């Protein structure tokens, strides 16, 4: 065939693709996996669709969760096709997706921190849901379900949120001394993670009011106000989450908003015949077969198990706190919460809260 007729044929094919009614990029291309066996690529009018839920999926730390995903063809195919599936994850506050799982048929491979914790659920034709086990605090984020058939590639996303409790955190050094990385470490040391905006907003809706600005997982600095006042953005401003915007992660210093979820263990106030200084308190927990509790663990126990004890006790960071569900005289303010005495000298004597894994 001469060059001119060949060029004319190609132009006709391109025009046909561009003017085909009812489809936007609607021609399904097939490669050697689904083609004629000779590596030839051809097209027809079949369209691939990938669907998941629009609503976020909510879970708690340590639980198992299924992120739904299905794919289908229109018009429906009469015989099964060989497809590839990939799940990826954009962490809360992140800018790059991370591979979670890749699969062809029943064979799959998981990646990084998801190894051994994920598998593909294929209980019915077209289902490629992701089963994620033993949820971690930092599993929060947006998950992408991608289905690849030849050169056709369609995807859908679903958000995973953990239920838990948000608490403001200052280290022993005091107010506004944490850059972003230090805030991340501070939360991790207290068995928690930097809160997302969605988590802080939900806490504000539940009544969290805190006038000190703190880091969030996306690198912004914000704080929640339910009762407007002059020192917290102005008397005339409406209640809400005040936003300082994105700050320099290394140079700027603030507090942190941490997030903790349910526990695989038990926090309890150690019944001891006498008050203890900090080192004695840590030793007493060890002798009782446990360890001194961390701040995030105390908040999680207060939130999820209803822990209440009107007596101050040491925690692992050197702070002294106690949890209250039902406010009453001599137990702090008129609101439920975890009361804090700050960071007293470690030779002072108090009770102690311990944590024992289940």
N, C-alpha and C positions, 0 to 999 in steps of 0.2 A: 504494500500500500504506500502511495506517495505521501509526502509530508503534508500537502494541503488538505486532502480528504481526512487524514488523521486529525489535523488541527480542527477541522470543521466538526468532526464527531465529538471531540472534547468540549468544544464550545456549546454544542447542543446539549450535552450531558450537564454542563454547568448551569445552563439556562433552565433545564428541567428541574434541577435541584432547588434553584432559587424561587421558582414560581409554583412549586407543588403546593396545593391548597391544604389548609388544616394542620400543618406541622411547622414548628419553629425548630430548625435543626433536627427535623423528625425522621431522617433516614438513618437506619441502623446499618452501620458498616461492620462487615465480618472479616476477620483475619484468618490465619491458618488454623486456629483452634476451632472455628465454626464455619469455615469456608468449604471449598471444594476439594481440599486435601493437597492442592498444588501451590498453596500460598497466594492464590488469587484473591483480591479483595473486591467484593461486590456489595450492592446495597438493595434494600427493599423498603417497604413502608411501615415496618414494625418499630414501635417506640417503647423504650424502657422507662419505667417509673419506679422511684424509690420513695417509700412513705414511712414516717414514724409519727409519734405523738407531738402535738404542739405544746402541750402542757409540760412543765418541768416534772421530773421524777424525784420524789423525796424519799430519803432513807436515813439511817443512823449508822454511826461508826460500828464496824464489826459485823454488820448484817450482810446479806446477799441481796442483789438487785438485778432485775432484767431490764435492759434498755431495748425497747421494741424496735424492730425494723423489718419491713417486707418489701419485696420487689415484684413487679408484674410487667407484662407486655400488653400493649394494645396495638392491633388486635391480638387476642390470646393465641399463644402458640399451641400447636398440636403435639409437639414432641419436646422433651426437656433439652435445655441447652447447658453448655459448660460455662460457668461464670466464675469470676474471682470476686472475693469480698475483702474489704479492708475497713477496719475500725481505727479511728485516730482520736486524739484527745487534745483539746485546747484548755489548759488549766486556767482556773480563775486568776485573772490578772496577767496571764501569759500572752505572748505574741506569736508563738510558733506551735504548730501542732506536733504531737508526738505519736508515733505508731503504737497501737495497742495490740492488734491482732490482724493477721492476714490468713486467708483460707481459700482453698480450691476444693470444692466438694466437701468431703468429710475430713480432709487434712487441714490442719491449721498450725500456726506458729504465733506465740505471744512474745512481747518485747518488754525490756527494761523492768520497771517496778511492777508490771502487770503479769510477769511470768508466773505460771502456776495458779493465777487467780482469775483467769478469764477463759471462757469457751464459747463457741458458737451454738446457739440454740436453733435447731432446724426441725421442729416438730411437725411442720406442715409445709406443703409446696410454697416456695417463695419466702419463707421465714428465714431471716439471718440475724435474729436478735442476739444481743451480747449479754451473757450471764457473767456478772462481776461479783466475786465473793470476797469476804473479809474486807469490807470497805475501810479505807484509810481516810484520815481527816483531809488529806490533800487530794482526794479523788474527785472533789468538786470541780465542775467545769462543763464544757460543751463537747459532746461526743459526736463524731461524724461517721455515719454508715455509708460506705461507698461500694457500689456494685459496678463491676467492669465486665463487659461482654464485647470482646473484640476491641474495636476502637470507640465503642460507646461507653460513656462513663457518667453515671448519675449518682447523686448523694443526697442525704438528708441529715439534719442535726437534731439532737435532743440534749436538753440540759439536765444535769444531775446536781441536786442540792442536798446537803446533809442537814438534818434537823439537830439543833443543839442550843447552846447558850453563848452569847457574846458578853465579854467583860473587858473593861478598860484595865490596862496594866502599866504600872510604873515600876522600874527596878529600884533596888535599894538606894541608888545614887540620887534618886529624886525625879522631879518633873522635867520633861523635855531634854532628855539626854540620849535618845536612841535614834540613830540613822535607820534607813530601811532594813539593811542586813542585820543590824543589831536587834531591831524589832522582831524580825523573823526568828532569830535565835531565842529571844526572850520568850516568845510564845511557845516555841518547840520545847524549851526547857520546862515549861509549865504544862506539858501534855496537851498542847493546843496548837493552833495554826493561826496566822493572820486572817482576820475575818474578811470576807468579800463585802462589797457594797450591799448586795442583796441581803446578806446576813445581818449587817448593821441596820439596814432599813427595817427589816422584820423586828429586830430588837427594839428599835425606836417605836414602832407601832405597838409593841407590848409595854411601852412605858420607860424605856431606858433614857435617862437624862444625864449627860456628862459634859461638863464645860471645858474639858481639856481636849485638844486636838490630838488625834492618833493616826498612825499609819494603817492603811488597808492593803489587801493583797495585790491590788492593781497599781500600787505606788502612789495613790492619792492620799491626801490627809483630810480627814473629816471628823465631825463630832455631832452627836444627836442631842437635840434640845426639845423637851416637851413643855417647859415653862420658860418663855422668853424673859430675859433679864439683861440689864445694862452690860454686865461683864461678859455676856455670852452672845455677842452679836448685836445687841441692842434691844431695848424694851419694846420698840415698835415692830420688830420683826416677827413673822409668823413662826409657830413651831415647825420643826423640820430637821433635816440632817444638813448642817453647815458644811460647805465644801471649800477647802483651800486649793483644790486642784492638784495636779501632778507636781511633786516637789523633787528636788535633786536627791537621789537615793543615798548619796554618800555624804553630802555636805549639810543637809538640813536635819534638824533634830526635833523629835516630837515624842509623844507616848505611843502606845500600841493598843489596837483593839484586837483581842484574841478571840478565837472561837473553839469551843470544845463540844464534843458530842458524847454519846452514851459510853459507859465503861464496861469492860470485861473484868470486873472486880468489885470490891466493896470498900467504901470510905467509912471510917468510924472514929468516934472520939474514944481515945484509950482511957479506960478507967484505971487510974493510978492513985496510990495512997497519998502522993504528994505532988506539988507543983514541980516543974522541971525547967532548967535552962535549955538553950537550943541544942547543944550537943547531947545532953541527957535525954531530951525528947526523941532525937533521932535514934539513939541507942535503945530506948525503951520500945520503939516500934520494931526494931530488928529482933529484940528479944521476944517479941510477941509474934514473930513469924511474918512480919510485914515490912513496910518501909514508910517513912514519913511522907504524907500526901503532898501532892503538888497543887498549885492554885487551880489549874484547869480541872483536876480531878475533884476538888471540893465543889466547884461550880457545877460540874456534871452530875455529881451525886445530889446536890441540892435541886437541880432541874429535873432529873430523871427518876430518882428514887425517893424524893421527898425528905432528904436528910435535913434534920433540924436539931440544933443543940445550942442552948443559950449559954455557952461558955467558950471563951476565947482559947484558941490553941495554935501552936506552932505549925507552920508549913515549911516545905523544903527550901523555899527561897529566903527564909528568915523572916517572913511576915507572920503576923498573928491575926486570925480571922475566925468567924463563926457563921453558920448558916441559919437563917430564920425563914420559916414558911408562914407562920401566923404571928404577926407583930403583937407585942404585949409589953406592959411596963417592965423596965429594967433590961430590955433586950434590943435596945437601939431605936431606930426611927420607926415611923408608922407604916413603912412599906416593906413587903417581903424582900429578901435579898441576902447577899453574903456581906456581913459587916467586916470592916477592916480597921485594925489598930496600927496600920503601917508597919514599919520595921524597927521594933524596939531593940535596945541593946541586948546582945545575945546572952548576957548573964542574968537577964530578967527571968522570972519564973512564971510559966503558964502551963496549961494543958497541952495536948498534942493530938492532931488528926493523923491517922494512919491509913494506908491503902494496902489491901491484900488482893492479889490476883485470884480470879475464880478458877 
